[in-house]
Amino acid sequence: MHESSSPSHAFLTLADIVGVYGIKGWLRLRVRLDDPNLLLSLSDLTLVAAPESRHSARQSVVVEALQVHGKGHIARLSGIADRTQAEALRGCEIQVAAADFPTAGDGEVYWRDLEGLEVWCTEDGSRALLGKVKRLLETGANDVLVVAPCEGSIDDREHLVPWIPDEVVTDIALTDRRIEVSWYVEA
């Protein structure tokens, strides 16, 4: 499978603050990373306030501690010392500039870079445009590309294509904004 350089995104959301934990300012997080510990090592994290928040719109933040708690995570942020301060952050996001996020390794690609790419299907020697990647679904067996119709696509239906590298997903060309798949078109 081939991957090439990725398109740019200004900021990436790494975690959502979904609640508080205890009285010492700890926060409940929904982490959007495969490796949550990146929150501890990335520099220049930004706290982005929810529209209804009393906090300023954007401010620099440091994740001082992170722990697994149940099915989620709890964290302590710099400058947040009590429950009242923590409550004010509910609904905020922790973001990082895309330029400060580690690049994908060889043979790897970030899901965010796949959204909007054209999906070209090859079946029985013919090639057709299925549509564009709308989103990806994480499932138990394998992840799934949700492909929405677009101008020039073979039909006006949404297609679900399993993310099985080399077998179904045969080529990814990020610079060309294209994914090649060996898949069938439903009748």
Secondary structure by P-SEA (a helix, b strand, c coil): ccccbbbbbcccccccccccccccbbbbbbcccccccccccccbbbbbbccccccccbbbbbbcccccccccccccccccccaaaaaaaccbbbbcccccccccccccccccccccbbbbbbcccbbbbccccccccccccbbbbbbbbcccccccbbbbbccccccccccccccccbbbbbccccc
